[in-house]
Amino acid sequence: MRPIRFNLPVVLVILIILSGSAPAASTVRAGFSEEPVVTGIHFPVAIAFAPDGRLFFTERFSGKIRVIADPTSTKPRLRPAAVYQFGPVSTFFERGLLGLALDPDFQHNGYLYVYYSHRGRDSKTDPYRHRLMRITVKGDRGESPVALLDHLPIGSPSEFGKGNHNGGSLAFGPDGKIYLSIGDLATPRNAQDIDSFAGKMLRINPDGTAPADNPFYDPKRPAAPRSYIYALGLRNSFDFTFESGPAGKARLFATENGPATNDELNIIEPGKNYGWDENQISGVRNKPGYVEPILVYHRTIAPTGIVFYTGARYPEIYRGKLFFTDWNEGRIRTVTFTGAESIEAVTVNDDLFRHREGVVDLEMGPDGLLYFTTPTGIFRLVYHDSP
């Protein structure tokens, strides 16, 4: 698609916010409150709604894919048996069962995709590694596991050392391709290495091969990391979302975690470099060849889930807004842009809602409400005319 040009230094909005741990209790902002869907589960990370309304989710620590029937009702039902259990799973530091996506044709083929940290048994025959897997779901049970990318890099081949910056967000784009973010695995130079999967946004065919129209595709080495790379220079993107629009025109927005400062929001474009390198500087770089973020937080909030709201259950002012959340403060925020082809200004409402724990994933349900995950449960965000 035609690259989108940005004149960011003119009107880049940089926000400075108060940092700190999550508050003691949930608070209502602007008429928003939360309702529990399921609680007491083992660190749900990613959620995905099926066409029939069921809600699938990953349990980071157990390695289980689980499913909730009637999640939008007043009486959601968590199925007691796992859909499928991956493993053995390494849960050291930020590792675990992380990403989840349903095939666009899930109602016919039952394909469910996950990204997880494999805990190896033997360095030669079964090493530690990240894996992109596919199972086939029939009813509420999964079967026929297939490794689409079986040897994605992992920081340390053990339960100590470099176990962070795994990324793991997984989603289908409007072009029918799988997009997967992988962090730098706590080694900044990986982000600039075109022969490493780490520190990148990948673009993958549903069968696990690299699309021939990827920006660095090498026909002589179609299985090489560079053939899969869509964008580089990322430290640790926890989530991304596509703007509504046809394939080739739907922009890709991603949250990005800085080191001890400068968390970012980026628009990810094919072949572009987002500036994380061995200098370990995030935020606005003013360096040729690097794409600047459209939003920077000077203090660490650890942004996570992100989604465009297209429903009709909230007031009209929220329709089409970009929502994102964070781990450090448990806030759900809205972003407003001015400008069409180019982002001319960015404003953020940081006080929309605040949960008592850190928030991980954020998705819109078929009922037009936003659903989010925390270390202990899955919740939905509801709106009342009078708080």
C-alpha positions, 0 to 999 in steps of 0.5 A: 500500500502507499506509504502514509506520510507524517509531518510529526515534528509540527504537532506531535503531542507528548503527554506527561502523566503521573506514574505509580502502582494500580489503585486500591479499587476500581473507579467510575469515570464518565459513566463507565463501570465494569462487570465481571465476566469470569474471575478466579482464572489463571492469568488470562492474556488474549481473548477472541470472540468466535462468530457464534458468540463464544469467547476463547482465551489463553491462560498464560500460566497453565498453557490452556486455551479455554472457552466461555459460553454466552459471555455477553449474557448475565450468566456467562458459563466457563467450560470446565475442560480446556479446549486444548493445553499447550506445553510444556510452557515456560512461564519465566518472567513475561513468558507463557501462553500469550497470543491468540487469533481465530481464523477469519473462516473459523466457523467453517475450518475451526482454525485457532492460532496461538503463540507461546513460550515452549519450555524445552526438555533437551537443548538438541531435540527439544530446545526452548523456543517460541512457537506459532501453532494452529489447532482445529477446534471442533465443538469445545475441544481442540485437536490436530496441532500444527507448528507453523513456525516452530523455532522462533527465538527465545531470550534464554534457553532456561528458566532464568536470564532473559525471559522478557520482551517476548511480544506475542500479540497475534491477529489477522489483518484485513488482507487475510495474513497473520500479523505477529509482534515479537519483542527484542528478547531483552537484546536491543541489537535484535531489533535492527538485525534483519536476520532475526525475528526478534524486535519485529512485526511479522506478516505470515501466510495462514499456512506459516509461509512468508508472503512474497510481497513482504518488504524484505522477502528474499525469493532465494531464502523464503524461510529466512527471518527477513522474508517474514518481516513487515516492520523492524526496530520495535522493543516490545509491542504488547498489542496492535489493531487495524483501523477499519478499512479495506485491505491495503488502506487499513492502518495498523496501530501498535502500542510500544513499551519504552525502557524507563520512559517514552512508552509509545503509540505507533502507526506500523507501515511496511518496511519501516524502522521504528528506532529501537536499537543498541542506543536504547533510546525510545520516543522522538529520535529525530534520526533519519530513517527512523519513524517517529511515534505519534504519541509518547508518554514520558513516564512508564505506563506499560501500554498493552491492549488496543482497539478501535471502537465501532459499536453503538453501546457507548455514546456517539462521541466514542464511535470510531475512537481508538481505545488503549489500556496499560499494565502499570495503572490499569487505565483505559484511555481514548485517543482522538486524531485530527487529520486524515492521511496524515496525523496532525494532532493527537489528544488523549483522555486518560481518565475514562476508566481505571481498574484496580489491576493492570489490564492486558488485552482489550477487545470489542465484543459482538454486543458492542461492549469492550472486554478486557483481561487482567491477571485474575479475570475477564471484565466488560466495560459498560456505560451508564447515563448517570455514573 
